[in-house]
Structures are given as C-alpha cells and as structure tokens.
C-alpha cells in the first residue's frame, strides 16, 4: 500500500518485511513467507510446490465472499492451519 507503515522493501514483500521487523523467524512462518512472496511478487524466487494450491485457496475465498470481515476470518483460519502443518513438518 502506497505510503503505508509497512510495505515492500527491496525484493521483499510486505509479509517478509513484517516477519523481519518483528523477528518472527520460526521455520513454519518462513515456509508461509516464501509462498506469500511468490504469490505477491510473481517471481518464483522460492518455487515451492505448495504455492499454487495456497494461491487458489486465497483466490477462492476472495471470489466466494464479498465481505472483507468474512474474507479475513476464512483466510486467517487457513493460515493458522497451514502454520500448524508447517510446524509439524519442520519439527518446530
């Protein structure tokens, strides 16, 4: 967002900037950050196989729900579940 407190910096998307600023460095959050980066910047920097599925879920939420509060709630639940998955996968 133009002139927002947090935004892209260099080749990092806003999610990555927030992660750095708040020192949220666990591996599960790192996996999500890589997917968010590739979806946002469309540069395939991390080329994770699971990025396409994540992008489609988020797009589906946006298509199916016009209310921002509903979108936020549904996407938050997806991100919470993905975080739990990556915590288990990474053994964190």
Protein Blocks (a to p, Z undefined) as FASTA:
>chain_A
ZZiabdcehjbcfklmmmmmnopabfklmmmmmmmmmmmnonomnopaklmmmmmmmmmm
mmmpmbfklmmmmmmmmmmmmmmmmmmmnoZZ
